């Protein structure tokens, strides 16, 4: 990977790490449904405008089912689960739980596609799950009913990401990455729209809340998806997936610097264990990452 894409990789991790910070700031006023509707609608508008500017077709025939599945399991459901959990859990904790997405993807692949993991990947799955147990088990918040439900939502969200990834792997011919990004955002906005009357905002967001919503929708979602798929095109999906290991680092950093979240030893050790497990389960190699792509 050349220096330009390596910079893009770290910048993408920095942006996605900030998404949990934005959720923590905006969700108390707007609530999970309204906040995520604003997020996906803004992202869909931005991605649609970019597609039109580039002369791309982003609603090709034959992929409607893909868009609805991705809109539900890769966008609407995990986004709402994370936003709901953000009312209780810290941004640091949410970013650590998010890093387990490839682990759940490997588990879904074994169950659905019968792609059994090798010895290294299997060990990575067990280590990653132990890391999650370490984060949850020693947190006093998890001892309460509300905290336990928040952790369950935080774990179920990346599980949905893994399911969506496995769905796309099972499709012989699916939409392009750019089409999948826009289609999932547009589909998610339509899925969440009917629920808005039943979960209206509790109050008008503050000025910082409005900034958080705009950053979450336009930067952390719309711009970030464009950066990610550009990274996939230039370096390949395996190297681009490395961003998963870096997001918890920046998520913890943002939470500490801007929200005053404590850097507990439990969280740091749990994050390290989750990252190691994810790296093993995905076959990550630092040497291959730093090698120039042909």
Secondary structure, 3 states (H helix, E strand, C coil): CCHHHHHHHHHHHHHHHHHHHHHHHHHHHHHHHHHHHHHHHHHHHHHHHHHHHHCCCCCCCCCHHHHHHHHHHHHHHHHHHHHHHCCCCCHHHHHHHHCCHHHHHHHHHHHHCCCCCCHHHHHHHHHHHHHHHHHHHCCHHHHCHHHHHHHHHHHHHHHHHHHHHHHHHHCCCCCCHHHHHHHHHHHHHHHHHCCHHHCCCCCCCCHHHHHHHHHHHHHHHHHHHHHHHHHHHHHCHHHHCCHHHHHHHHHHHHHHHHHCCCCCHHHHHHHHHHHHHHHHHCCCCHHHHHCCCC
